[in-house]
Amino acid sequence: MYYKIGIDVGGTNTDAVLVSQDNQIISKTKQLTTLDVSSGIENALKEVISSADIPTEFIKYIMLGTTHCTNALVERKSLNRIGAIRIGLPASKAVPTMVDYPEDLKELLGKHLYMVHGGYEFDGRLISPLDHNEIVEKLNSMKGKIDSLAITGIFSKTLPDQEKQVAIWAQEILGDDVKISCSHQIGGLGLLERENATILNAALQGVAAKMVEAFKNTVARLNLNSHLYIGQNDGTLMSLEQVQNFPVLTISSGPTNSIRGAGSLSGTENGIVIDVGGTTSDGGVLINHFPRESTRAAQIGGVLTNFRMPDVVSVGIGGGTIIRFQNEVCTLGPDSVGYLLKEKAIAFGGAEFTLSDCFLAQGELTIAGAMNSELLKEKISEKINLAFPRIVELVENAIRTEIEKVVDKLKTDAKDIPVVACGGGAFLLPNKIDGASEVIFPEHLEVANAFGACIAQFSSEEELVINTAEVDEQAEMEKLLVKVESKLLENGVTQDSINILLKESMPLAYLPGVFKLKVKLCGDLETN
């Protein structure tokens, strides 16, 4: 018998679950997220371990889902000093690097941005060869001034050799302490969005390194010898080394963990998951146990990117959402009291009427320190100047309307599908929703995010561009599958658990006979 622990660090709470090898929850906890984050993780680990009373040597794996990178980007904190090289002159110079970045982020990151000769046309023809002297000059000008470097080439997604060569020269000149991000490993085909994603990845590498070190130290302090993994935004796991190289892939891993966790807890393979927190409700689609990937360009911290992200729709409905009335018209949010609920909500002597107040007054929610429900009903009625039953009716109708909009946005056809509720604010969701075949409230729904991190599998993916006039498509696809499978086995995945998540061959526009092959496999970690 072995056990594993899943942890999800949110803005308000750090949730943790201790799970048996057959994915049964043994213990769970919600702890306040601390300023240093590590203390909150340590508190959560201590609580689930002590509650279960099991020998710590049987805890084989610990999986962490974290908002470290997202928060660093949104708050503009702890980002690396970066340099960026775009390979493409004399083309592409009309649109500067970081042209569409928010001004504050551009000011923070945009001190060492260079364009050099090189790149390819859409059909593989060379725009211009690399100029070694030109590139060495740019690299020398950055030496000692940057922590990480982003390299992006025109059409490098299909022909990455120039990016790889510049990376080799950069490592020789800048040294091993400077981390290098190459765009062909991160984003899609579009140049500017791919360059943006690569710059963000480079900026987050220092944050990722500190996060990994803190995670290791926290686990070591508790004398645990577990294998450590981090959740990524496709619902699978990354090694600690991968996280430090590709930290941008952890962004939006929180909603992904919730989608996976709620699906598993409810036994739902395909459906919609709505995760209700203190400020927002995030809806996502579950397809064959995994979150649906967004086809839209993702905006992160105000920056447009084109790397993979879960398809999530958010609405301002949460436990702390402020309710306003004008006559009998009810408006929800979009602002929220958030973690200040116990200071600002009516139930705790505050002045703001929140969704939690409404449900506390009905007796459908219990929070320590809240006033008596009958007194709370009186206070709410006085504030709104309506009878309490009418207030409840209007609030519930407003919630249902907003949630039905989310469901409608996420559905791809008119067929009714299951909706699964999760998160600490799941009590807000109605029992019936138009467009939903049923609304499911699974057991342990409040820790679905941590459970999602805990049940995640390890994954690996690769893509390759081929010309079918030169090579056999089927043979190349088989080689790619073997390569990815080998990577999984190297990382401790069991052979018989490996599944194909994605296997696609996509023709590239304007390139006759040229196809992009992409495969993604996942599997369970070893159990012995």
C-alpha positions in Angstrom: 0.0 0.0 0.0 1.2 3.5 -0.8 -0.3 7.0 -0.6 0.0 10.3 -2.4 -0.8 13.8 -1.5 -2.3 16.5 -3.8 -2.0 20.2 -2.9 -3.6 23.2 -4.6 -2.4 26.7 -3.7 -5.1 29.2 -4.3 -5.4 32.9 -3.6 -7.3 32.4 -0.3 -6.9 28.7 0.7 -4.3 26.0 0.3 -6.2 22.7 -0.1 -4.7 19.3 0.4 -5.9 15.7 0.2 -4.2 12.4 1.2 -5.3 9.7 -1.1 -4.7 5.9 -1.2 -3.2 4.2 -4.2 -6.8 3.4 -5.5 -7.6 7.1 -5.3 -9.8 7.0 -2.2 -9.6 10.2 -0.1 -8.2 9.4 3.4 -8.0 12.9 4.8 -8.4 16.5 3.5 -7.9 20.0 4.7 -8.3 23.7 3.8 -5.6 26.0 5.2 -5.2 29.7 4.7 -2.7 30.5 2.0 0.2 32.4 3.6 2.3 35.3 2.3 5.3 33.1 1.8 3.2 30.3 0.4 5.5 27.6 1.8 4.1 27.9 5.3 0.6 27.3 4.0 1.8 24.2 2.1 3.6 23.0 5.2 0.5 23.5 7.4 -1.7 21.6 4.9 0.8 18.7 4.6 1.0 18.4 8.4 -2.8 18.4 8.8 -3.6 15.7 6.2 -0.7 13.5 7.5 -1.6 13.8 11.2 -5.4 13.3 10.5 -4.7 10.1 8.6 -2.1 8.7 11.1 -0.2 6.7 8.6 3.6 6.0 8.4 5.1 8.8 6.4 7.4 6.4 4.5 4.3 5.1 2.7 3.7 8.5 1.1 5.2 7.9 -2.3 4.1 11.0 -4.3 3.3 14.6 -3.6 1.7 16.7 -6.5 1.5 20.4 -6.3 -0.9 22.7 -8.2 0.2 26.3 -7.7 -0.6 29.9 -8.8 3.0 31.0 -8.2 3.7 31.8 -11.9 0.3 33.3 -12.6 0.5 35.6 -9.5 4.0 36.7 -10.3 2.9 37.7 -13.8 -0.3 39.5 -12.7 1.4 41.3 -9.8 4.6 42.0 -11.8 6.7 40.5 -9.0 10.0 38.5 -8.9 10.3 38.3 -12.7 13.7 37.6 -14.3 15.7 40.3 -16.2 15.2 39.0 -19.7 16.8 39.5 -23.1 15.0 38.6 -26.4 16.3 37.9 -29.8 14.0 37.7 -32.9 15.6 35.9 -35.9 14.1 37.3 -39.1 15.7 40.4 -40.5 15.3 42.0 -43.0 11.7 40.8 -42.6 9.6 41.4 -39.5 11.2 44.7 -38.4 8.0 46.7 -38.9 6.4 45.2 -35.8 8.7 45.6 -32.7 9.1 42.9 -30.1 6.7 43.3 -27.2 4.6 45.8 -29.2 1.3 44.8 -27.6 2.5 44.4 -24.0 1.0 46.5 -21.3 3.2 49.6 -20.7 4.2 48.6 -17.1 5.3 45.1 -18.2 7.2 46.5 -21.2 9.0 48.9 -19.0 9.9 46.0 -16.6 11.1 43.5 -19.2 11.9 45.4 -22.4 15.4 46.6 -21.9 17.3 44.1 -24.1 15.3 43.4 -27.2 17.1 42.7 -30.4 16.4 41.6 -34.0 19.0 39.7 -36.1 19.2 38.3 -39.6 17.7 34.9 -40.3 14.4 33.1 -40.4 12.4 31.2 -43.1 9.5 31.9 -45.5 6.3 29.9 -45.1 7.5 27.4 -47.7 10.8 26.8 -46.1 12.9 29.1 -48.2 15.6 31.0 -46.3 14.9 34.7 -45.6 18.6 35.1 -44.8 21.4 33.1 -43.1 22.4 33.7 -39.5 25.2 36.2 -39.1 27.5 34.9 -36.4 29.2 38.2 -35.7 25.9 40.1 -35.5 24.5 37.6 -33.0 27.7 37.4 -30.9 27.7 41.2 -30.6 24.1 41.2 -29.3 24.8 38.4 -26.8 27.9 40.2 -25.5 25.9 43.4 -25.0 23.6 41.4 -22.7 26.3 39.6 -20.8 25.9 40.1 -17.0 22.7 42.1 -17.5 20.1 39.3 -17.9 18.9 36.2 -16.1 17.2 34.5 -19.0 17.0 34.8 -22.8 14.0 34.3 -25.2 14.9 33.2 -28.8 12.2 33.4 -31.5 12.6 32.8 -35.2 10.2 33.3 -38.1 8.7 29.9 -38.9 11.0 28.2 -36.4 8.0 26.1 -35.3 8.5 24.2 -38.6 12.2 24.7 -39.0 13.9 25.2 -35.6 17.6 24.8 -36.6 18.4 28.5 -36.4 16.9 28.9 -32.9 18.9 25.9 -31.8 22.1 27.3 -33.2 21.6 30.7 -31.5 20.9 28.9 -28.3 24.2 27.1 -28.5 26.1 30.4 -29.1 24.1 32.1 -26.3 25.1 29.3 -23.8 28.8 29.7 -24.8 28.8 33.4 -24.3 26.3 34.0 -21.4 27.2 30.9 -19.4 25.1 28.1 -17.8 23.5 30.4 -15.2 21.4 32.2 -17.9 18.3 30.1 -18.8 17.3 29.9 -22.5 13.8 29.6 -23.8 13.3 28.7 -27.5 10.0 29.5 -29.1 9.6 26.3 -31.1 9.3 24.4 -27.8 6.6 26.7 -26.3 4.1 28.4 -28.7 2.2 27.8 -31.9 2.8 29.0 -35.5 2.0 32.7 -35.2 5.2 34.7 -34.7 4.1 37.5 -32.3 2.0 35.3 -30.0 4.7 32.7 -29.9 7.4 35.3 -29.2 5.2 36.7 -26.4 4.7 33.2 -24.8 8.5 32.6 -25.0 9.3 36.0 -23.3 6.8 35.3 -20.5 8.4 31.8 -20.1 11.9 33.4 -19.8 10.6 36.0 -17.3 9.1 33.3 -15.1 12.1 30.9 -14.9 13.4 32.5 -11.7 10.0 32.3 -10.0 9.8 28.6 -11.0 13.3 27.9 -9.6 12.4 29.5 -6.2 9.1 27.7 -6.1 10.8 24.3 -6.8 13.4 25.0 -4.1 10.7 26.0 -1.6 8.7 22.9 -2.4 11.7 20.6 -1.9 12.7 22.3 1.4 9.1 22.2 2.8 8.9 18.4 2.1 12.4 17.9 3.5 11.5 19.7 6.8 8.8 17.2 7.3 11.2 14.2 6.7 9.3 13.0 3.7 11.1 11.1 0.9 8.3 11.4 -1.6 8.7 12.0 -5.4 7.6 15.5 -6.2 5.7 16.7 -9.2 3.9 19.9 -10.4 0.6 20.2 -12.2 0.5 21.7 -15.6 -2.4 23.3 -17.5 -3.5 20.3 -19.5 -4.4 18.2 -16.4 -1.1 16.2 -16.3 2.1 16.4 -14.3 5.6 17.9 -14.9 8.9 16.9 -13.3 10.6 19.6 -11.2 13.2 20.0 -14.0 10.5 20.6 -16.6 8.8 23.2 -14.5 12.0 25.2 -14.3 12.4 25.1 -18.1 8.8 25.7 -19.0 7.1 27.5 -16.1 4.6 29.2 -18.4 2.9 25.8 -18.8 1.7 25.9 -15.2 -0.5 29.0 -15.8 -4.2 28.1 -15.4 -3.3 24.7 -13.8 -5.8 25.6 -11.0 -9.0 25.5 -13.1 -7.6 22.4 -14.8 -7.1 20.5 -11.5 -10.7 21.4 -10.5 -12.1 20.1 -13.8 -10.2 16.8 -13.6 -10.9 16.4 -9.8 -14.6 17.1 -10.0 -15.0 14.8 -13.0 -13.3 12.0 -11.2 -15.2 12.6 -7.9 -18.5 12.5 -9.7 -17.7 9.7 -12.1 -18.3 12.1 -15.1 -16.3 11.4 -18.2 -17.9 14.2 -20.4 -19.6 17.3 -19.2 -19.2 20.8 -17.8 -17.5 21.6 -14.4 -18.2 24.8 -12.6 -15.7 25.7 -9.8 -17.1 28.3 -7.5 -14.7 30.3 -5.4 -14.8 33.5 -3.3 -14.7 35.9 -6.2 -15.5 34.0 -9.5 -17.1 30.9 -10.9 -14.9 29.2 -13.5 -16.5 26.8 -16.0 -14.7 24.3 -18.1 -15.5 21.3 -20.3 -14.5 17.8 -19.5 -13.8 15.6 -22.6 -12.8 11.9 -21.9 -11.7 12.9 -18.4 -9.5 15.8 -19.6 -10.2 19.5 -19.9 -10.9 20.8 -23.4 -8.1 22.9 -24.8 -9.0 26.5 -25.9 -8.7 27.3 -29.6 -8.5 31.0 -28.9 -5.3 33.0 -28.4 -4.9 33.3 -24.6 -4.3 36.6 -22.9 -2.1 36.3 -19.8 -1.3 39.2 -17.6 -2.4 41.5 -20.5 -0.2 39.7 -23.1 -1.6 37.8 -26.1 -0.1 34.3 -26.5 -0.7 31.1 -28.5 0.4 28.2 -26.3 -2.1 25.6 -25.0 -4.6 26.7 -22.4 -7.7 25.1 -20.9 -11.0 26.5 -22.3 -12.4 28.3 -19.3 -15.2 30.8 -19.0 -15.4 32.9 -15.8 -18.2 34.9 -14.3 -18.1 37.2 -11.2 -20.1 34.9 -8.9 -18.5 33.7 -5.7 -19.1 33.6 -2.0 -17.9 37.1 -1.5 -19.8 38.6 -4.5 -21.6 41.9 -3.6 -25.3 42.0 -4.3 -27.0 45.3 -5.3 -30.7 46.1 -5.7 -32.4 48.9 -7.6 -36.1 48.6 -6.9 -36.6 44.9 -7.8 -33.6 44.6 -10.2 -30.8 42.4 -8.7 -27.2 42.9 -9.9 -24.4 40.5 -8.9 -20.9 41.9 -8.6 -18.7 42.0 -10.5 -16.8 43.1 -7.4 -16.3 40.9 -4.4 -15.2 41.3 -0.8 -13.0 38.2 -1.3 -11.0 37.1 1.7 -12.4 40.1 3.7 -15.8 38.4 4.0 -15.6 38.3 7.8 -14.9 42.0 7.9 -17.3 43.4 5.3 -20.3 41.1 5.0 -23.5 41.9 6.9 -23.4 38.5 8.7 -20.3 39.6 10.5 -21.3 43.2 11.2 -20.2 44.7 7.9 -22.1 46.9 5.4 -21.9 44.8 2.2 -24.7 42.4 1.2 -22.9 39.3 -0.2 -24.0 36.0 -1.7 -22.8 34.3 1.5 -25.1 36.5 3.6 -28.1 35.3 1.5 -27.3 31.7 2.0 -26.3 32.1 5.7 -29.7 33.7 6.3 -31.4 30.7 4.7 -29.5 28.2 6.8 -27.9 26.6 3.7 -24.4 27.7 4.8 -22.6 27.8 8.1 -19.6 30.0 8.9 -18.2 30.4 12.4 -18.8 33.8 13.8 -21.8 34.7 11.6 -24.9 36.2 13.3 -28.1 34.4 13.9 -30.0 33.6 10.7 -33.3 35.3 11.8 -31.5 38.5 12.8 -29.6 38.4 9.5 -32.8 38.1 7.5 -34.1 41.3 9.3 -30.8 43.1 8.6 -30.9 42.2 4.9 -34.6 43.1 4.5 -34.0 46.5 6.1 -31.0 47.2 3.8 -32.8 46.2 0.6 -36.3 47.3 1.7 -37.9 44.1 0.4 -39.3 41.0 2.1 -36.6 38.4 2.5 -38.3 35.6 0.5 -38.6 38.0 -2.5 -34.9 39.0 -2.1 -34.0 35.2 -2.2 -36.1 34.7 -5.3 -34.5 37.5 -7.1 -30.9 36.6 -6.1 -31.4 32.9 -7.1 -32.9 34.0 -10.5 -29.8 36.3 -11.1 -27.4 33.4 -10.2 -29.2 31.0 -12.5 -29.2 33.5 -15.4 -25.4 34.0 -15.1 -24.6 30.4 -14.7 -26.8 29.4 -17.7 -24.9 31.9 -19.8 -21.6 30.2 -18.8 -23.1 26.7 -19.7 -24.4 28.1 -23.0 -20.9 29.5 -23.9 -19.2 26.2 -23.1 -21.6 23.9 -25.0 -20.9 23.1 -28.7 -24.5 21.8 -29.5 -28.0 22.0 -28.1 -27.8 18.6 -26.3 -28.1 18.7 -22.5 -25.0 17.5 -20.7 -24.1 17.0 -17.0 -22.9 19.9 -14.9 -20.6 19.1 -12.0 -20.3 21.6 -9.1 -17.1 22.0 -7.1 -15.2 24.6 -5.0 -15.9 26.1 -1.6 -18.8 28.2 -3.0 -20.6 25.3 -4.8 -23.6 25.9 -2.5 -24.4 28.9 -4.7 -25.3 26.8 -7.7 -28.9 26.0 -8.5 -30.1 22.4 -8.6 -31.5 22.9 -12.0 -29.9 24.7 -14.9 -31.2 25.1 -18.5 -29.0 23.1 -20.8 -27.9 20.7 -18.1 -29.1 17.1 -18.0 -28.4 17.1 -14.3 -26.4 19.2 -11.7 -24.1 17.0 -9.6 -22.7 17.9 -6.2 -20.1 15.2 -5.5 -18.7 14.3 -2.1 -15.4 16.2 -1.3 -16.3 18.8 -3.9 -14.6 21.6 -1.8 -11.2 19.9 -2.4 -11.7 18.9 -6.0 -8.7 21.0 -7.0 -6.3 19.2 -4.7 -7.8 15.9 -5.7 -7.3 16.7 -9.4 -3.6 17.4 -8.8 -3.4 14.1 -6.9 -4.9 11.9 -9.6 -3.0 13.5 -12.5 -0.9 11.3 -14.8 2.5 12.1 -16.2 2.5 13.2 -19.8 4.8 14.0 -22.7 4.3 15.4 -26.1 6.2 16.0 -29.3 5.5 17.5 -32.7 7.3 17.3 -36.0 7.0 18.9 -39.4 7.5 16.6 -42.4 7.4 16.8 -46.2 5.5 13.8 -47.5 7.5 14.1 -50.8 10.6 13.1 -48.8 9.4 10.8 -46.0 6.6 8.4 -45.2 4.0 10.0 -43.0 2.9 6.8 -41.2 6.5 5.8 -40.5 7.3 9.2 -39.1 4.2 9.1 -36.9 5.3 5.7 -35.5 8.8 7.1 -34.7 7.2 10.0 -32.9 5.1 7.7 -30.8 8.1 5.6 -29.9 10.1 8.7 -28.9 7.3 10.1 -26.6 6.7 6.7 -25.1 10.4 6.4 -24.3 10.3 9.7 -22.5 7.4 8.5 -20.3 9.2 5.3 -19.4 12.3 7.3 -18.5 10.2 9.4 -16.0 8.8 6.3 -14.2 5.6 5.7 -16.0 4.4 2.1 -16.2 4.3 0.6 -19.7 0.8 -0.9 -19.5 -0.8 2.4 -18.4 0.3 4.5 -21.3 -2.6 6.1 -23.3 -2.7 8.2 -26.4 -4.3 11.6 -25.6 -3.6 13.2 -29.0 -2.4 11.9 -32.3 -2.9 14.3 -35.2 -1.6 15.0 -38.7 -2.4 18.5 -39.9 -1.5 19.9 -43.3 0.2 23.3 -43.2 -1.4 26.1 -45.2 0.5 27.2 -48.3 2.9 24.3 -48.0 1.9 21.5 -50.4 2.7 18.0 -49.0 3.9 19.5 -45.6 2.2 18.2 -42.5 2.6 18.9 -38.8 2.5 15.6 -36.8 1.7 15.9 -33.1 1.4 13.2 -30.4 0.7 13.3 -26.7 0.8 10.4 -24.4 0.1 10.0 -20.7 0.4 7.2 -18.1 0.4 6.3 -14.4 3.6 6.6 -12.3 5.1 3.4 -10.9 3.5 2.0 -7.8 6.3 0.0 -6.3 
